Amino acid sequence: MTTEGTEVYVVAMIKDGKETVIKPLDTGRRYTRDEAMAKAKRMNDNCQFELKYLDYDKFVAYSIYSE
């Protein structure tokens, strides 16, 4: 089953280190893959202060779909 074109993505914060930590930002809104990637890019461009304050490295598109 493909998830392309379906709204199964959210934006998540990611922290790289010895262990990668991923924190989905589940606001109740779901996005397509392209929408989530665009939203993550906008947030990376505009929310660096908040991201660093929360001790994460970047925003990414994150699929909530599990096989």
ZADO-1210 file (C-alpha; in nm, 4 decimals, padded with zeros to 6 digits):
<atoms>
<atom x="00.0000" y="00.0000" z="00.0000" code="MET" pos="1"/>
<atom x="00.1319" y="00.3434" z="-00.0884" code="THR" pos="2"/>
<atom x="00.0870" y="00.6499" z="00.1311" code="THR" pos="3"/>
<atom x="00.1714" y="00.8989" z="-00.1450" code="GLU" pos="4"/>
<atom x="-00.1080" y="01.1525" z="-00.1845" code="GLY" pos="5"/>
<atom x="-00.2849" y="01.0543" z="00.1365" code="THR" pos="6"/>
<atom x="-00.2844" y="01.2630" z="00.4497" code="GLU" pos="7"/>
<atom x="-00.0838" y="01.0461" z="00.6865" code="VAL" pos="8"/>
<atom x="00.2022" y="01.2860" z="00.7663" code="TYR" pos="9"/>
<atom x="00.2667" y="01.5332" z="01.0462" code="VAL" pos="10"/>
<atom x="00.5618" y="01.7583" z="01.1183" code="VAL" pos="11"/>
<atom x="00.8054" y="01.6292" z="01.3794" code="ALA" pos="12"/>
<atom x="01.1107" y="01.7609" z="01.5587" code="MET" pos="13"/>
<atom x="01.4228" y="01.5480" z="01.5387" code="ILE" pos="14"/>
<atom x="01.7326" y="01.5431" z="01.7559" code="LYS" pos="15"/>
<atom x="02.0384" y="01.3620" z="01.6284" code="ASP" pos="16"/>
<atom x="02.2891" y="01.2281" z="01.8748" code="GLY" pos="17"/>
<atom x="02.3889" y="00.8925" z="02.0178" code="LYS" pos="18"/>
<atom x="02.0221" y="00.8058" z="01.9835" code="GLU" pos="19"/>
<atom x="01.7901" y="00.9779" z="01.7409" code="THR" pos="20"/>
<atom x="01.4866" y="01.1304" z="01.9114" code="VAL" pos="21"/>
<atom x="01.1746" y="01.2090" z="01.7074" code="ILE" pos="22"/>
<atom x="00.8894" y="01.4109" z="01.8594" code="LYS" pos="23"/>
<atom x="00.5813" y="01.4315" z="01.6340" code="PRO" pos="24"/>
<atom x="00.3902" y="01.7583" z="01.6604" code="LEU" pos="25"/>
<atom x="00.0408" y="01.6129" z="01.6536" code="ASP" pos="26"/>
<atom x="-00.1966" y="01.9070" z="01.6310" code="THR" pos="27"/>
<atom x="-00.4751" y="01.6958" z="01.4853" code="GLY" pos="28"/>
<atom x="-00.3900" y="01.8116" z="01.1346" code="ARG" pos="29"/>
<atom x="-00.2627" y="01.5584" z="00.8817" code="ARG" pos="30"/>
<atom x="-00.0762" y="01.6426" z="00.5611" code="TYR" pos="31"/>
<atom x="00.0255" y="01.4780" z="00.2384" code="THR" pos="32"/>
<atom x="00.3986" y="01.4059" z="00.2114" code="ARG" pos="33"/>
<atom x="00.4619" y="01.7149" z="-00.0025" code="ASP" pos="34"/>
<atom x="00.2568" y="01.9383" z="00.2286" code="GLU" pos="35"/>
<atom x="00.4403" y="01.8093" z="00.5374" code="ALA" pos="36"/>
<atom x="00.7788" y="01.8605" z="00.3725" code="MET" pos="37"/>
<atom x="00.6846" y="02.2182" z="00.2765" code="ALA" pos="38"/>
<atom x="00.5541" y="02.2891" z="00.6286" code="LYS" pos="39"/>
<atom x="00.8730" y="02.1466" z="00.7847" code="ALA" pos="40"/>
<atom x="01.0852" y="02.3651" z="00.5544" code="LYS" pos="41"/>
<atom x="00.8876" y="02.6778" z="00.6525" code="ARG" pos="42"/>
<atom x="00.9233" y="02.5891" z="01.0189" code="MET" pos="43"/>
<atom x="01.2988" y="02.5297" z="00.9781" code="ASN" pos="44"/>
<atom x="01.3258" y="02.8727" z="00.8146" code="ASP" pos="45"/>
<atom x="01.1129" y="03.0564" z="01.0731" code="ASN" pos="46"/>
<atom x="01.1232" y="02.8704" z="01.4058" code="CYS" pos="47"/>
<atom x="01.4901" y="02.8105" z="01.4841" code="GLN" pos="48"/>
<atom x="01.4732" y="02.9883" z="01.8203" code="PHE" pos="49"/>
<atom x="01.1872" y="02.7673" z="01.9403" code="GLU" pos="50"/>
<atom x="01.3502" y="02.4546" z="01.7997" code="LEU" pos="51"/>
<atom x="01.6822" y="02.5193" z="01.9757" code="LYS" pos="52"/>
<atom x="01.5053" y="02.6187" z="02.2979" code="TYR" pos="53"/>
<atom x="01.3346" y="02.2765" z="02.2981" code="LEU" pos="54"/>
<atom x="01.6759" y="02.1158" z="02.2292" code="ASP" pos="55"/>
<atom x="01.5963" y="01.9677" z="01.8873" code="TYR" pos="56"/>
<atom x="01.7904" y="02.0008" z="01.5613" code="ASP" pos="57"/>
<atom x="01.5328" y="02.0323" z="01.2832" code="LYS" pos="58"/>
<atom x="01.1752" y="01.9833" z="01.1695" code="PHE" pos="59"/>
<atom x="01.0949" y="01.6946" z="00.9343" code="VAL" pos="60"/>
<atom x="00.7945" y="01.5341" z="00.7672" code="ALA" pos="61"/>
<atom x="00.6937" y="01.2258" z="00.9676" code="TYR" pos="62"/>
<atom x="00.4618" y="00.9480" z="00.8586" code="SER" pos="63"/>
<atom x="00.2141" y="00.8273" z="01.1187" code="ILE" pos="64"/>
<atom x="00.1415" y="00.5213" z="00.9025" code="TYR" pos="65"/>
<atom x="00.2919" y="00.1962" z="01.0254" code="SER" pos="66"/>
<atom x="00.2883" y="-00.1287" z="00.8344" code="GLU" pos="67"/>
</atoms>
